Amino acid sequence: MMQDTTPASTHPAQGMGPFLWRFIRFALPFWSSGHKWRNRGWLALIAALTVAQVAVQVGLNSWSARLYNAIEGRHLEAFVGLITTFLLLLLASILVFSITLYAKRRLEFAWRVWITKNTLSVWMAQGKHYQLGLVAGEHGDNPDGRIAEDIRVTTEQAVELGQAAFYCTLLFGTFVAVLWNLSGVIHVDIGGTVIPIPGFMVFVALIYSAIGTSLALWAGFPLVGASNLRQTVEANFRFGLARAREYSESIALIGGDADERTHLQELLRGVRRGWERQTYGLVRIIVFTTAYGVLANPFPLLVAAPRYIMGFISLGTLMQMAQAFSQVTAALAFPVDNLSGLSLWRASVERVMALQDALGGLQQKLGANRIEVEHEGNSLQLAGVRVMEHDATPVMKEITAEIRPGEHVVIEGKTPICHKLILAVAGLWPWGAGKVTLPEGANIFIATDRPYLPVGPLGEAVCYPMTLGVCVPDDINSALRRVGLGDWAGQLGVVENWDSVFSVAQQQRLSFARMLLHRPDWILLSEATNALDAAAQRDMAELLVKEFPSATVVAVGRVGLSDGFFQRVLPVEAETASG
């Protein structure tokens, strides 16, 4: 797994406009997917409820004018009646905002599930999850974090920010009209010429917001890159810790504690650098947003109070005007209030789109030097196959061979090169030349020195990749006994992280138990018994002979089988430069 501390954007220099256009193209398929009417229904409901939210705010604004007028005029009867009105507005506000929250969360999760399923269907298919880690690029760091966390942030914040932007747009349009009507007309004498200015408070609000927004955007600009970097270095640190835990035994045995500690401390220093950059950006934001928010409350009163003092407007109109001013500036402050959220959201969107772009363009990234893999006939054919490194450096000499059904063949050569050849046969190592033809419709089983054991019930780990429902429990228990894991028979429902429970030798035994359940007719073994002692290797070899007498067996390493078992040797010669 590669680690990359560069920003995860494939278009790092793009402005917000081009980015939003790319996001729209990225998001459009969701709205035409299988549940499009349900998703559109939630969106329409959210839009309608947002309109209702603004209507409630208009009602509260009108109510406040009547309240202060009643207080100013000492009208007790009107004051008591306004209490009932307020309770109704309060109830409406609670209902509208709570239902909006529920609708948003339903839409957010549906969107997240859709993107996650589509990404998984491409990432976890045809070995792309493996090949992606072999290709250099910004997508290479922590695809698991992009799928689990960045997709969540992408969908949740898209709905939250989208609804907030729509709300602020409606709020602005509505309360600009209210503020315009309440402001009346003021007359300004300039050089003896009296100029009437209608709706002057609207212009004051626009100027106030423009200055505040410009300063805040300037202050928050560094936060976009800082947030992106913070997510990347945090993910790299988590991955480093998880990797150290996964290989803790090997690290302890080889005495690599100090080196691994140094590596983790270097990753932690990267986290600190990312944290410091983000903290600096956040402090800049807080300074401006705090000053902007504190000044917003008294400022409209200070501007409009002279008209009240001179008797042009009532106290209710003054307070209603101040509230309308606050609503207009609050709507215009959307970029300021959501700058941090926007930057975090954009960083996550960029990372998700980078992953999807990488998956979509994986075949192109793998390069022109490709080993062709086809399924045809009933034999395994290698036609001019030559495995190469990523940079097209050959690691083995060209090989042409045919392995027929029922043959037992051992591949001899340097283990890393032979393993790459097995990967090429499986279609996972694309770099090279030539053509691999696999038997059509064959049940092929590939066993390596470290079989994958999924976390979950033991029965599922043995059956993998078949589901537990396909395997008969008695067959699983029998397979465990036959490979020397009889102590675990009858414990198929036990849930563990089996990589940490079983030793490597036990994992290799379990791989043979898995083989007994899959009943393959083509068996490829790549150092599949190198952790077993000689006696255990002989046991697995005898099991292979007895249970799969007609299967084709291709092995890297002799896996304890007698020389007479293999009918021929297929030599793989390393290139001199790689040797």
C-alpha positions in Angstrom: 0.0 0.0 0.0 1.4 3.3 -1.0 1.3 6.4 1.1 0.8 9.8 -0.4 0.7 13.1 1.4 -0.1 15.2 -1.6 -3.6 16.6 -1.9 -6.1 14.1 -3.2 -7.6 16.2 -5.9 -7.1 15.4 -9.5 -7.8 19.0 -10.3 -6.0 20.8 -7.5 -5.9 24.2 -9.2 -9.6 24.4 -10.1 -11.8 27.1 -8.7 -15.1 26.5 -7.0 -17.1 26.9 -10.2 -15.4 24.2 -12.3 -15.4 22.0 -9.2 -19.1 22.3 -8.7 -19.7 21.5 -12.4 -17.6 18.3 -12.0 -19.6 17.4 -8.8 -22.9 17.9 -10.6 -21.8 15.4 -13.4 -20.6 13.1 -10.6 -23.9 13.3 -8.8 -26.4 13.2 -11.7 -26.5 9.4 -12.1 -27.9 9.0 -8.5 -31.0 11.0 -9.5 -31.7 8.6 -12.4 -30.9 5.4 -10.6 -33.3 2.6 -9.7 -34.9 4.4 -6.8 -35.0 7.8 -8.6 -38.6 8.6 -7.7 -38.1 7.9 -4.1 -34.9 10.0 -4.0 -36.6 12.8 -6.0 -39.5 12.6 -3.6 -37.2 13.1 -0.6 -35.6 16.1 -2.4 -39.0 17.6 -3.2 -40.1 17.2 0.4 -36.9 18.9 1.7 -37.4 21.8 -0.7 -41.0 22.2 0.4 -40.1 22.1 4.1 -37.3 24.6 3.4 -39.9 27.0 2.0 -42.0 26.3 5.2 -38.9 27.2 7.3 -38.7 30.6 5.7 -42.4 31.1 6.1 -42.1 30.5 9.8 -39.3 33.1 10.0 -41.5 35.6 8.2 -44.2 34.9 10.7 -41.9 35.3 13.7 -40.6 38.6 12.2 -44.1 39.9 11.8 -45.0 38.7 15.3 -42.0 40.5 16.8 -43.3 43.8 15.4 -46.7 43.4 16.9 -45.1 42.3 20.2 -43.0 45.4 20.6 -45.8 47.7 19.4 -48.0 46.1 22.1 -45.3 46.7 24.7 -44.7 50.2 23.6 -48.4 51.0 23.6 -49.0 49.0 26.9 -51.8 47.0 25.2 -52.2 44.0 27.6 -55.0 42.3 25.6 -53.0 42.4 22.4 -49.9 41.1 24.4 -51.8 38.1 25.7 -53.1 37.3 22.3 -49.6 37.3 20.9 -48.6 34.6 23.4 -51.0 32.2 21.7 -49.7 33.2 18.3 -46.2 32.5 19.4 -47.0 29.1 20.7 -48.5 28.2 17.3 -45.4 29.5 15.5 -43.2 27.5 17.9 -45.1 24.3 17.2 -44.9 24.9 13.5 -41.2 25.6 13.8 -40.6 22.3 15.7 -42.6 20.2 13.3 -41.0 21.8 10.2 -37.4 21.6 11.4 -37.7 18.1 12.8 -39.3 16.6 9.7 -36.7 18.4 7.6 -33.9 16.7 9.6 -35.5 13.3 9.1 -35.9 13.8 5.4 -32.4 15.0 4.9 -30.9 12.0 6.8 -33.0 9.5 4.7 -31.7 11.1 1.5 -28.2 11.3 2.7 -28.0 7.7 3.7 -29.7 6.5 0.4 -27.1 8.5 -1.6 -24.2 7.2 0.5 -25.4 3.6 0.0 -25.7 4.1 -3.7 -22.3 5.6 -4.2 -20.7 3.0 -1.9 -22.3 0.1 -3.7 -21.3 1.4 -7.1 -17.7 2.0 -5.9 -17.4 -1.4 -4.3 -18.8 -3.1 -7.4 -15.9 -1.7 -9.4 -13.1 -1.7 -6.7 -13.8 -5.2 -5.5 -14.0 -6.8 -8.9 -11.5 -8.6 -11.1 -8.7 -7.8 -8.7 -8.9 -4.1 -9.2 -8.5 -3.5 -5.5 -5.1 -5.2 -5.8 -4.0 -3.7 -9.1 -4.9 -0.2 -7.9 -2.4 -0.5 -5.1 0.3 -1.3 -7.7 -0.3 1.9 -9.7 1.2 5.1 -8.6 -1.1 8.1 -8.2 -3.0 10.3 -5.8 -5.7 7.6 -5.4 -3.2 5.1 -3.8 -3.5 6.2 -0.2 -6.2 4.5 1.9 -9.0 3.6 -0.5 -10.8 2.1 2.4 -10.9 5.5 4.1 -12.2 7.1 0.9 -15.0 4.5 0.6 -16.0 4.5 4.3 -15.4 8.1 5.4 -15.1 10.3 2.4 -18.3 9.0 0.7 -20.1 9.6 3.9 -18.9 13.2 4.2 -19.5 13.7 0.4 -23.2 12.7 0.6 -24.1 14.1 4.0 -22.5 17.5 3.5 -23.8 17.8 -0.1 -27.4 17.5 1.3 -26.7 19.7 4.3 -24.9 22.4 2.4 -27.3 22.2 -0.5 -30.4 22.6 1.7 -28.6 25.4 3.7 -27.8 27.3 0.4 -31.4 27.0 -0.8 -32.7 28.1 2.6 -30.4 31.1 2.6 -31.4 32.0 -1.0 -35.1 32.0 -0.1 -34.3 33.8 3.2 -32.4 36.5 1.3 -35.1 37.1 -1.3 -37.9 37.2 1.2 -36.3 39.5 3.8 -34.8 41.8 1.3 -38.4 42.6 0.3 -39.4 42.9 4.0 -36.4 45.2 4.8 -37.0 47.3 1.7 -40.6 48.0 2.6 -39.7 48.8 6.3 -36.8 51.0 5.4 -38.9 53.6 3.7 -37.1 56.5 2.0 -34.4 58.7 3.4 -33.3 61.9 1.8 -29.6 62.8 1.5 -28.6 66.4 0.8 -25.5 66.5 -1.4 -24.4 70.0 -2.4 -27.9 71.4 -2.1 -29.4 68.5 -4.1 -31.7 66.2 -2.1 -31.5 62.7 -3.3 -34.1 60.2 -2.1 -32.8 56.7 -1.3 -35.5 54.1 -0.9 -34.8 50.9 1.0 -31.5 52.2 2.4 -31.2 49.4 5.0 -31.0 46.9 2.1 -27.9 48.7 0.7 -26.4 48.9 4.2 -26.9 45.2 4.6 -25.4 44.4 1.2 -22.3 46.5 1.9 -21.9 45.1 5.4 -22.1 41.5 4.1 -19.9 42.1 1.1 -17.1 43.4 3.3 -17.4 40.7 5.9 -17.7 37.9 3.3 -14.7 39.1 1.4 -12.5 39.2 4.5 -13.7 35.8 5.6 -13.1 34.2 2.2 -9.6 35.7 2.2 -9.0 34.4 5.7 -10.3 30.9 5.0 -8.7 30.2 1.6 -5.7 28.3 3.1 -8.1 26.0 4.9 -9.1 24.0 1.8 -5.6 22.6 1.2 -5.0 22.3 4.9 -8.1 20.2 5.4 -7.2 17.9 2.5 -3.7 17.4 3.9 -5.1 16.7 7.3 -7.3 14.0 6.1 -4.5 12.4 4.1 -1.9 12.3 6.9 -4.4 11.1 9.5 -5.4 8.3 7.2 -1.7 7.4 6.6 -1.1 7.3 10.4 -4.1 5.0 11.0 -2.9 2.8 8.2 0.6 2.6 9.6 -0.7 1.7 13.0 -3.0 -1.0 11.6 -0.1 -2.4 9.5 2.1 -2.6 12.5 -0.6 -4.4 14.4 -1.1 -6.8 11.5 2.5 -7.7 11.3 3.4 -7.4 15.0 4.8 -10.9 15.2 7.1 -10.4 12.3 8.3 -7.1 13.6 9.0 -8.5 17.0 10.8 -11.5 15.7 13.1 -9.5 13.4 13.7 -6.9 16.1 12.2 -4.1 14.0 10.5 -2.3 16.9 12.8 0.7 16.8 12.6 1.1 13.1 8.8 0.7 13.1 8.6 3.2 16.0 10.7 5.7 14.0 8.4 5.2 11.0 5.3 5.8 13.1 6.8 8.8 14.7 7.6 10.2 11.2 3.9 9.7 10.3 2.9 11.4 13.5 5.1 14.4 12.6 3.1 14.5 9.3 -0.1 14.5 11.4 1.3 17.4 13.4 2.2 19.4 10.3 -1.3 18.8 8.9 -2.9 19.7 12.3 -0.8 22.9 12.5 -1.8 24.0 9.0 -5.5 23.3 9.7 -5.3 25.1 13.1 -3.8 28.2 11.5 -6.6 28.2 8.9 -9.3 27.7 11.5 -7.9 30.5 13.7 -8.1 32.9 10.8 -11.7 31.9 10.2 -12.6 32.2 13.9 -11.2 35.7 14.2 -13.4 37.0 11.3 -16.5 35.0 12.0 -16.5 36.0 15.7 -16.1 39.7 15.0 -18.7 39.5 12.2 -21.2 37.7 14.3 -20.9 39.9 17.4 -21.2 43.1 15.3 -24.3 41.8 13.4 -26.7 42.2 16.4 -26.3 45.8 17.4 -25.3 47.2 14.0 -28.8 47.4 12.5 -30.2 49.0 15.6 -27.4 51.6 15.6 -28.2 52.4 11.9 -32.0 52.5 12.2 -32.4 53.9 15.7 -32.2 57.6 14.6 -35.5 57.2 12.6 -37.2 55.7 15.7 -35.8 58.5 18.0 -37.1 61.1 15.5 -40.5 59.5 15.5 -40.6 58.2 12.0 -41.1 54.6 12.9 -42.5 52.6 15.9 -40.5 50.4 18.3 -42.1 47.4 16.6 -41.0 48.5 13.2 -37.4 49.2 14.5 -37.1 45.7 16.0 -38.7 44.1 12.9 -36.3 46.0 10.7 -33.3 44.9 12.9 -34.4 41.3 12.6 -34.9 41.5 8.9 -31.5 43.0 8.6 -30.1 40.1 10.6 -31.9 37.6 8.3 -30.5 39.2 5.2 -26.9 39.3 6.5 -27.3 35.8 7.8 -28.3 34.6 4.4 -25.4 36.4 2.8 -23.1 35.0 5.4 -23.6 31.5 4.1 -20.1 31.3 2.6 -18.6 32.6 5.8 -20.5 30.3 8.1 -20.0 27.2 6.0 -16.4 27.8 4.8 -14.9 25.2 7.0 -17.7 22.7 6.1 -17.3 23.6 2.4 -13.6 23.0 2.5 -13.9 19.6 4.3 -16.7 18.6 1.9 -14.7 19.6 -1.2 -11.7 17.7 0.1 -13.8 14.5 0.5 -15.5 14.9 -2.8 -12.1 15.3 -4.5 -10.8 12.2 -2.9 -13.9 10.2 -3.9 -13.8 11.4 -7.5 -10.1 10.7 -7.6 -10.7 7.1 -6.6 -13.5 6.7 -9.1 -11.4 8.3 -11.9 -8.5 6.0 -11.0 -10.8 2.9 -11.1 -12.3 4.0 -14.4 -8.9 4.7 -15.9 -7.1 1.7 -14.4 -6.6 -0.2 -17.6 -4.9 2.8 -19.2 -2.7 3.4 -16.1 -1.6 -0.2 -16.2 0.3 0.7 -19.4 0.7 -0.7 -22.9 2.9 -3.7 -22.0 0.2 -6.1 -21.0 -0.2 -9.8 -20.7 -3.3 -10.9 -22.4 -5.5 -13.4 -20.5 -8.3 -15.4 -22.2 -10.5 -18.4 -21.4 -10.6 -21.0 -24.1 -10.1 -24.7 -24.6 -9.3 -27.2 -21.8 -5.6 -26.5 -21.2 -3.4 -23.8 -19.6 -1.3 -22.2 -22.3 1.5 -19.7 -22.0 2.4 -18.2 -25.4 5.5 -16.0 -25.3 4.7 -14.9 -21.7 7.3 -12.6 -20.2 6.6 -10.9 -16.9 7.8 -7.4 -16.4 8.0 -4.8 -13.6 5.8 -1.7 -13.6 8.5 0.2 -15.6 8.5 -2.5 -18.3 11.8 -4.0 -17.0 11.7 -7.8 -17.8 12.1 -10.0 -14.8 12.0 -13.4 -16.6 12.8 -14.8 -20.0 10.1 -15.5 -22.4 8.3 -18.8 -21.8 6.0 -20.9 -24.0 4.3 -24.0 -22.6 1.1 -25.9 -22.3 -0.2 -27.7 -19.3 -2.9 -30.3 -20.1 -5.7 -31.5 -17.9 -4.6 -33.9 -15.2 -0.9 -33.0 -15.4 1.2 -32.3 -12.3 3.8 -29.6 -13.1 6.2 -27.9 -10.8 7.5 -24.4 -11.7 11.1 -24.0 -10.8 12.9 -20.6 -10.5 13.3 -17.7 -8.2 10.2 -17.6 -5.9 9.3 -13.9 -6.4 9.4 -14.3 -10.2 7.4 -17.5 -10.1 4.8 -15.9 -7.8 4.5 -13.0 -10.3 3.9 -15.6 -13.0 1.1 -17.1 -10.9 -0.4 -13.6 -10.5 -0.2 -13.1 -14.2 -2.0 -16.4 -14.8 -4.7 -15.2 -12.4 -5.0 -11.9 -14.4 -3.7 -9.8 -11.5 -0.2 -8.9 -12.7 -0.7 -7.2 -16.1 2.8 -6.0 -16.8 4.6 -8.1 -19.4 4.0 -9.6 -22.8 2.5 -12.6 -24.3 -0.8 -14.5 -23.9 -2.2 -16.7 -21.1 -5.1 -19.0 -22.1 -6.9 -20.6 -19.2 -9.2 -23.6 -19.6 -12.8 -22.4 -20.2 -15.2 -23.2 -17.4 -12.5 -24.7 -15.2 -12.8 -24.6 -11.4 -9.4 -23.1 -10.5 -8.2 -22.8 -6.9 -5.1 -20.8 -6.1 -3.4 -21.3 -2.7 -0.7 -19.0 -1.5 1.5 -18.8 1.6 -0.8 -16.3 3.3 -4.5 -17.2 2.5 -7.1 -14.5 3.2 -9.2 -15.2 6.3 -12.2 -12.8 6.6 -13.2 -11.6 10.1 -16.4 -13.4 11.2 -17.6 -16.9 12.0 -15.0 -19.6 11.5 -17.3 -21.4 9.1 -17.3 -18.4 6.8 -13.5 -18.2 6.9 -13.2 -21.9 5.8 -15.9 -21.6 3.1 -14.6 -18.3 1.7 -15.3 -17.0 -0.9 -18.4 -19.2 -0.9 -21.1 -18.2 1.6 -21.6 -20.2 4.8 -25.1 -21.3 3.5 -23.5 -23.1 0.5 -21.3 -25.3 2.7 -22.7 -28.1 4.9 -21.5 -27.8 8.5 -20.6 -31.5 8.7 -18.4 -31.1 5.6 -16.7 -28.1 7.1 -16.0 -30.0 10.4 -14.7 -33.0 8.4 -12.4 -30.8 6.3 -11.0 -29.2 9.5 -10.3 -32.6 11.0 -8.6 -33.9 7.8 -6.1 -31.0 7.7 -5.2 -31.2 11.3 -7.4 -28.5 12.7 -9.8 -30.9 14.5 -9.7 -28.9 17.7 -11.7 -26.2 15.9 -14.4 -28.6 14.5 -17.8 -27.8 16.0 -16.8 -24.1 16.6 -18.0 -22.8 13.2 -20.0 -20.0 14.8 -17.1 -18.5 16.7 -16.4 -15.0 15.5 -12.7 -13.9 15.6 -10.1 -12.1 13.6 -8.6 -15.4 12.4 -5.4 -13.8 11.0 -4.4 -13.1 14.6 -5.8 -16.4 16.1 -4.2 -18.8 13.7 -0.5 -19.1 13.1 0.7 -19.0 9.5 1.1 -22.8 9.5 -2.5 -23.2 10.7 -3.7 -20.7 8.0 -2.0 -22.8 5.4 -3.8 -25.9 6.7 -7.1 -24.1 6.6 -6.4 -23.2 3.0 -6.3 -27.0 2.2 -9.6 -27.4 4.2 -11.1 -24.7 1.9 -9.8 -26.6 -1.1 -11.7 -29.7 0.1 -14.9 -27.8 0.1 -14.4 -26.1 -3.3 -13.4 -29.3 -5.1 -11.4 -27.7 -7.8 -10.1 -29.4 -11.0 -7.2 -27.0 -11.4 -5.0 -26.3 -8.4 -2.3 -23.7 -8.4 0.0 -23.7 -5.3 2.4 -20.8 -4.7 4.6 -21.6 -1.6 1.3 -22.9 -0.1 3.1 -25.1 2.5 6.3 -23.2 3.2 5.3 -22.6 6.9 4.6 -26.3 7.6 7.2 -28.8 8.8 8.1 -31.8 6.7 5.6 -34.1 8.3 2.7 -31.6 7.8 3.8 -31.0 4.2 3.6 -34.8 3.6 0.1 -34.9 5.2 -1.1 -32.1 2.9 0.5 -33.8 -0.1 -1.2 -37.1 0.6 -4.5 -35.3 1.0 -3.9 -33.7 -2.4 -3.2 -37.1 -4.0 -6.1 -38.9 -2.4 -8.8 -36.2 -2.8 -7.9 -34.8 -6.2 -6.5 -37.7 -8.3 -7.6 -36.2 -11.6 -7.0 -32.6 -10.9 -4.3 -30.6 -12.6 -1.7 -29.4 -10.1 0.7 -26.6 -10.8 3.1 -25.8 -7.9 5.8 -23.3 -7.0 7.9 -25.3 -4.6 7.4 -29.0 -4.1 4.9 -28.8 -1.2 6.1 -32.1 0.3 5.1 -34.2 -2.7 7.4 -36.9 -3.9 9.4 -36.3 -7.1 7.3 -39.0 -8.8 4.1 -37.0 -8.3 5.3 -34.3 -10.7 5.4 -35.4 -14.3 7.6 -32.5 -15.5 9.4 -29.4 -14.4 8.7 -26.0 -16.0 11.8 -23.9 -15.6 11.5 -20.1 -15.3 14.7 -18.3 -16.0 15.3 -14.8 -14.6 16.6 -12.0 -16.8 20.3 -11.3 -16.1 19.6 -7.7 -15.1 17.1 -8.9 -12.4 19.2 -11.7 -11.2 
